[in-house]
Structures are given as C-alpha cells and as structure tokens.
C-alpha cells in the first residue's frame, strides 16, 4: 500500500496512536504537531488523506484545511474534534472537509474513515484525469466545437470555433439568440441551434469573422444520459471552403 496519510494534532499521544494504527494497516504516515509544520508539509509533499485536529493549541486547523483545499482540493481532509465541538466539525464539512470524527477515536473507525477517504480520492483523481484528457482532445481538434446546455446556452467553445467564427470565450453563458447578435457568423446558424436540427448538414454558406464567405459542414447531436435524458447539444462545424472551391 502506497497511500500516504498526514496526521495533524498538537497532542503527541494522538499522533502516536493514529500513526501506529494506520501504519499497522499498511499506510505510509507522517505527522505534524502544529499549524506551521502542517502547512509546510502540505505545500512540499503529496498526501492521499489528512487527519486534522480542529484545535491546534491556540491555533485553528481551519487555516490548514483552507490551504489544503487550495493546494489540492482532491485530498480528503478528515477533521478530528472533541465532543463539545461537534457543531463546529459539521461546519468544516460545509467548508470542504471530507468528514469529521470525534475523540476518543477507535481503531476501527479510524481505519474505516481512512479507507473511505482513499477510495474517494482515487475516484476524484480518475475523474480529473478523464477531464484533462477530454479537455486536451477538445482543445486540439481541428473542427469547431460548440457545446450548449439543455437551455441552449453556450457552455464551451474550442479554439477552432473561436478562430472560425470570431466568437469569444467571454460569451459563454449566452443563449443562441444573444450569440447571434454578438457573433454575426453564428447568427446565420441560429435556426440550426435553436431548433436542434440533429444530424448532418453537408453545405451551408455563412460569413466568417473576417467578412469573407465560408462554406461549412455542420453536425449536431444531443448529449444524452441515462434513460435518454438530454443534457445539451454539441454543434460541430467543419470549414469546407477550400474543398468546395476545388470542386
């Protein structure tokens, strides 16, 4: 097991006990006794889970939680607190903590929380990897891509579409009608977008961002989830001007 856990607590007995339980279960464990020590370790090292005491002497563990969320929001932070601070611990979950446990912490509960948190981080890391891969494909594809949500508001546009139409990323969130006014080339495709003309249109004449006529091919397809629920629409635009001229 290569999962790394950081235990942050100003009580030496807690650090020792947590470290012993977690190490025996196969985790790699490091400890910090203060806010400054914890912050330094979080900024210099990578952890899979953090167990963090809400009160670090006269300091607050909330600052550590905040920095951890900024450095890597995928790292689950489990707050550790005494019974009188249960209400405060619940508030930390609202502010981004994965969960909280109250002292005294039993071995079974500690290991259960560690296991759940590690599995949660694995899921988040996989989702982020997938998102980054899809983003790389989206940004590099040569065809123009515009993604609309179920209210037909533009939620994403790739560089090829920006270059082809002259639309700007600042226009994300606008409806097809509003985009037609602020991005003239898209106005000529407004009916296609608004009526969700699914399928392929082989040839359509529009005026490009530089005022020159363009011949484009269009493909429009729904973004469908389970049970056929639609979450939006994708519009693919291919510049076929040169092909048309050569023909």
Phi, psi and omega in degrees: 000126182253006183293131184253131182237136175252128176251121182243112180201141180279351178268120182299323181297323178292315179300316182295314183294312179301315181298318180295311181299313184289320179296318179298333179275358175104002180277152172270121190240136169233156183231155175222140185259353184212168178298312182297320179294319179295316181298318179298318181291319180296323182282340183255339185232166179249131179236156178264333179211146174233126169262121191229121176289136180293322180248117179251079186067238177270359182259165182252137176287349180299325178295322178293318177301315181298314180295320179299318178296326179286320181290312180204098182294350179281345182283117178291130177247120180255118183279141180243131185210160171281160184307321181297342184257020182302318180298319178295320180297319178299325178294326179295328177296320177298331182269006172122355177291149180290318181191183175217153175228152183251147177282146358284141182263124179274155185303314182299318180294319180299313182291326177296315179297318179298315180297314180298319182291318179298316179296322178296317180294320178301316179297315180297319180296320179295318179297320180292320178299316179297316180299317180295321178295315180294324178295320179297318178296314182300318183286331188263345183295144187282331179285152175284133180235129174234130181246127179247146177277188184289349174260010180061037170261139181290123181248344178201147178214136183266166183303325180297320179290322176300315181293324183284317187258338183083007175290163182237153178296337178295346181271002176301140182098350180274152176284167179300322180295314179295321178297325179298330179279324184266346180227085188312316179302326181285338178299327181286347178251008187300317181296321179300317182288311187294324181266005175050057182288083184294148180110201186241135173247116190285324182219131172210135180269131175222170174257123183286182184295335180267009179085001180268146180292141178232144171254122183235152170255142185236142170226130181234131183218146180283152169264106186249142176251207179296148178060024176075009180293132180266133180253357182157196185216146176247130175248122178253128182241124179247129177279111181246021183301311181296320179299318180294319180295320180293329179288000000 
